[in-house]
Amino acid sequence: MTAEGFLEGRRLQLARGVLLQCIMGGYPPARFYGSDDGDLALVADPAQIHRLPWSDEPRAMAICDADELSGESSSLSTRGQLKAVIARYAAHGLAPVVATELEFFVFAPNTDPTQPFRPPVGLDGRREDGQSAFSVSSNNGLRPFFSEVYKCMAALGLPRDTFMHEMGVSQFEINLLHGDPLLLADQTFLFKHLLKEVALKHGLSVVCMAKPLAHTPGSSMHIHQSIVEIGSGKNVFTDSNGEPASMFRHFIGGQQAGLADFTALFAPNVNSYQRLCHPYASPNNACWSHDNRAAGLRIPASSPVARRVENRLPGADANPYLAIAASLAAGLHGIEQELEPSAAIQGEFAVPDNLALPCTLHAALERLKRSQLARELFGSEFIEGYIASKTMELTSFFDEITPWERRVLAAQA
């Protein structure tokens, strides 16, 4: 839209079906979004209108809510779903606080998708070979790119906590500062968009797939979660003696009750399960532990005032609005139902059957399809539409024969 039209308050409308558009560009049958495929109104959030600092010509982006023309939020909107979860907490006098950790890879342009991704050539004229994990000098070869990333983050008002080289080849991680869940979802979305755009300017490709390289750690989007009382700001996960409170236990119990049902919301793509089936630092379980990265729910070492629950299931490919909404909704369900968690695990452990998670997209969608809890928390229209869109994507994947199948199976009798 032109700047003039936006400033005049002209309403931008969008067909409802676009919210269920699959990643290949198609749509599920119209019955999943209303047979008329009527319009939604895109309503800009005044706090999320940004000049785009990487653009050579003046451009701006406005993050919008997708609302029905009658005024209420569309149930198909993931941002609307997150706002509804936050409102349910507020009805209890509570406010969730979250932070996200996002991992991503920086690659050279990949013009042939049949070939593996490769690290870019750095300032030293060499490609990284995988020996730079957590190195203080590992960003040097990409300094111009990261310098512009930092400048653009500052221009967009995106505060960063820490930035580091991760375990993979040319893999990096950013930790965003904790705060309001909607704000953190907006910031995570903006940061991913910023990365892609700045990378293009520098002749690079940023990839937020969950598992872009074989034999290499995947990329996660861990979600740190705590809850405070509205008004006092007190962390309700800690009691007056500095010990874990009952709400802390119930929140974990709710996470454990919902993680398997919601796996398809945290791991939305076929590739997501390439990361989860190699469980080192990518746990595909609903166990919980004090500072054990093999558990799907980790309690980081912290002071009582900062007690929180880290959900390690979501990948970097997850929709931040939906992943945060699903995680917080599960925790609130546990608080409301006073659910008790399993015993905490430590050290090496075997995952009990009741805490194992789906390990393929097909299994995750089947679990979501059977979930009454998902329908209660997100509504049948959203859940059925999401499953329909993801089923199209899964079918498209199965329509292709992979290089592994040709290489390994063609010679079989």
N, C-alpha and C positions, 0 to 999 in steps of 0.2 A: 504494500500500500504506500502511496505517496505520503511524505511528511505532512503535507497540507491536509490530506484526508484524515490522517490519524489525529492531528491537532484539532480538527473540526468535530471530532467525536463520531466519525462515520463508523457504523457497525460492520464488522467483518463476520461473515457467516461461512459455515463449513458443513458439508454433508455429514450426517452421523456416521455413515459407514467408514469414513476416513479413519476413525479411531480404532477400527478393527482391520485396517489394511495390513496385509502380511508383508514380510520383508522382501518378497519377490515382486511386490506391487499389486497382487490380486486381492480379491475380497471374498469372504465367505458368503453364503446365501443371504439375501436381504432379510430373511426372517430373524436373523441374529441382531439386527440393528434397526428394525422397523421397516416394514415392507415399502413404505413410501420413501424411505431414505431422506427424511426431511432434514432441515438445517438445524445446526447449533450456532449459538453466538459465541465468538471468541472475545472474551473480556480481559483486557490487559490488566495485569497487576501493577499498580502505580509504582511499587517498590522494585519492580523487575523490568525496567525499561533502560536499556544500555546502548550507548554509542559503542560501535565495534572498533576497537583500537587497531586491529590488524587490517582493516579495510582501507585501501588507497583512496576511495571516494567515500564521502560521508554516508554512513549507513547506521541503522539502529535495529535492535531486536527487542521485542516485547514478549515476555513470557505471559501466556494467557490461560485463563480458565475456560473450559468448554462447558457452556451452560445451555440448558434447554431454553427455547424462546420464551417460555413462561417464567424463567428466572432461576429455577433451581439447578443445581449442578447435575450434569449428565452422569449417569451411573457408569458410562463407558470411559470416563476420564480418569486416568490414574492419578493425576494431581488432585482431582475432586475426591477420589477414594482416600488419599492421604489426609486431606483436610477433614473428612468425615471421621477418620480414626482419631485425629487430634481433638476433635469436638467431643468424642465419647470420653476421652480422658478428662477434658475440662468439666464434663458433667459430674465427675467424681472429685473435682477440686484439684486435679493433677495435671501436670504438663510434662510430656516426655522430652528428653534431651538426647540428641544423637550426634555422632561424628562418623564420617566415612573415611576409609582408607582405600584409595583407588590405585591399582597397578595397571601399567600399560607398557607396550613395546614401541620402540622407535626403529623403523626399518627403512631400507632403501626402497624406492618405488618398485612395486611388484606388478609388472605388466602382463605376466603369464601366470594365471592362477594355478596352473598345473605344477609350477615350480615352488619350492619352499621359499619362505621369507628369508632375507639376508640382512644382517646389520648394515648400516650405512657406512660410507667412508668418512672417517673423522678428519679433524684438522691435521692430524699427523700422517694422513694418507693411507691409513690402515683400517681394516674392519675389526671390530672387537671380537675376541675369540672366547669369551666366557670367563675371563679371569678377573673381572672387575667388580664382583659383588661386594657392596658396602664400602667400596673404595672412595677415599676423599677426592681422588683425581679422576674418577670414572666419567664425570660429565664433561671433561675438558674437550674431548673430541667433538662434542656437539654444543660447545659454549654459545655460539651465536643463536642457535635455536632456543636453548633454555633461557638465555638472557631476554629474548623477546617474550617467551612464555611468562617470565616473572613480571615484566613490564605490563603485559596485557592483563595479568591477574590483578595487579595493583589498580589499573585503570577501571576494571570492572568491579572493584571492591571485593575481591575474593581473598580473604586472609588465609595464609597457609601456615601450618604448624611446622612440619618437617618434610623434606624432599630428599630422596636417597636413591641410589642404584640398588635394584633388587637382585635376586639370585639368577635370573635368566639373562641370556645374551641380549644386551641393549634393552633391558627391562628396568623400569623405574617405578617409584611409588611416591604418592603425595598423601599426606595426612591433613585433612581439613579440620579447622577448629570446631569444637562441639558447639551446638546451639539448637535453635528451634528446628524441628524435623522438616518443615516445609522449606525453610531457608536453606538447610543443608542439601535437600533434594534439588532445589533450584541451582545452588552453587555447584553441585556435582555435575548436573546437566550442562551448565555453562562451561565448566572446566573441560569436559570432554569435547564440547564443540570448539572451544578455544584451541585445544591441542591439535585437532584435525586441521583447522584453518591455518594456524601458524606453521604447522608442518608442511603444508602445501607450498607456502611462501618460500620455505627453505629447501624445497626439493626432497622432502622426506615423507614418510607415511607412518602415521600413528595408528596402531592397531589395538583395539580394546576387546578382541576376541578372548574367550576364557582360556583357550589353549592353542595359540598359533603355531607353536613349534613342538615337535615330538622330542621326547627325552629331555624336556626342559620344564621347569615349574610354570604353571599357568598363572593367570592374572585374576585377582580377587577384588571384591569390593566389600571388605569387612565393615560391619555396622556396629558401632559402640552405642549402648543404650543405657540410660538411667532415667529416673522419674523424680521430679521435685513437686513439692506442694506449691500451688499457686498462692502467691502472696509472700510466704516465708522463704521460699526457695530452698527449703530443706530437702535433702536427698532421702526419699522414703525407703530406699534400700538399706539404710543404716538406722538402727534404733538409738535411743538416748545414751546407751552404754558403748556405742561405737561398734556394736556387733551386727551381723546380718539380720535384717528385720523380716517379718513374715511376708511382706510384699515382695521382697527379694526372692524368697523361695517360690511364692506363687507365680511370679513373673517367669522364672525359669521353668516351672511346671507347665505354664501355658506355651512357652516356646517349644518344649518337648512334645506337647500335644499337637502342635500345628506344623512343625517343620516338615514332616513327611508329606502331609496333605498339600503344603504350599511349595514343595520343591520346584514345581514347574514355574512358579512365580519368581523364585530366586535364580533358577538355572533355566532360562527360557529357550535355549537353542540346542540343536544337536551337538554342537561343539562344546557346550557347557559340560557335558558328561565325560568328555575327554579329560577335563581337569579333575572331575570328581572321582573318576575311576583310578586315578593315581593319587592316593590319599595323603601323601606327605604334604603337610601344611595346607591341604585342601580337603578337610575331613567331610566325608559323606555319612555323617551320623548325627544323632541328636543327643549324644552324651554331653555331660557338662563337667568342668574341671577347673581347679584353681591353677591358672597359668600353664596349661598344657595345650600346645598347639595342635595336638592330634584330636582334640575334642571339637565338635561342631559349635559348642557353646563354651567359650573360655571366659573365665573371670580374671582379668589382668591384675597383676600386683599393683595395689594402689592404696592410698589412705582411705579411711572410712568415708570421708566426705565425697570422695570420687569413685565410690563403689559402682561398678557398672557390669553389664553383660555384653560380651562381644559375640555377635552372630557371624561365624566364619564361612557360612554356606554360600552367600551370593558371589557370583563372578563379576568381573569387570563389564560383562555384557548385559548385566541385569538393568532393567529400568529402575533408576534410583527412587522414583516416586512409589512404584509398586513394591519394590523390595522393602523399603522402609515401612510402608503401610502394612505389609503382610507381617513383618517381624513384630512391629508394635501391636498390631491387632491380636496376634497370638499371645503376647505377654499380657495384654489387658484381659483377654479371655481367662487366663490363669488366675489373675487377681480377682476377677468377678466370681469365678467358680471356686476359688481357694484351692487350686490344684497343687499337689505336692510333687516335687521332682523326684527322680530316682536318686540313688546315692551318687555322690561325686566320685569320679574316677581319677586316678593318678598313675603316672608311669606308663608302661606299655600295657595295653588292654585289648581284649576281644570285644567287639561291639555286640551287645545283646540283639536278638532278632527284632525285638519290639522298638529298638532305637536305630535300626538301619533305615536308610533312605533309598528312594528309587534311584537306580543307576543308569537309566536311559530316559530319553525324552518321552518315549512311548509309555513306559511304566509310570513316569511322573504325571502325564496327562490322564492316564487311567485312574491313578490315585486321586487326582484333583476332581475328576468326573464323579467319583463316588463320595466326595467329601461334603457332608452336610454342614460342617463347620465353615467351610469356604463360602457356601451359599448364604449362611446366616450372617457372616461378617462382610461380604462384598456384594451380595445380591446375585440372584440367578442370571439376570441379563448379562452382567459383566463376566461371570464365570463361564457361562455357555458360549459367549462371544469369543472370549480369550481362547478357550479350548478349540473352537472352530477355526480360528486364525492359525493357531499353532499346529493343528492337525494338517492344514494345507501346507505349511512349511515342511513338516515331517514327510508328507507324501511327496513333495517336490524333491527332497533329499533322496528318497528311495527310488525316484525315477532315474537316478544317475548311477552308473557303475564306476567305482573308484579305481584309481591306479593299483591299490593293494589287491583288489579282486582280480584284475587282469594279470598282475605280476605273479601272484601266488596260486591262483586257482585255475588258470588257463591250461597249465600243464598236467592237471589231475586227470586221471582216466575216468 
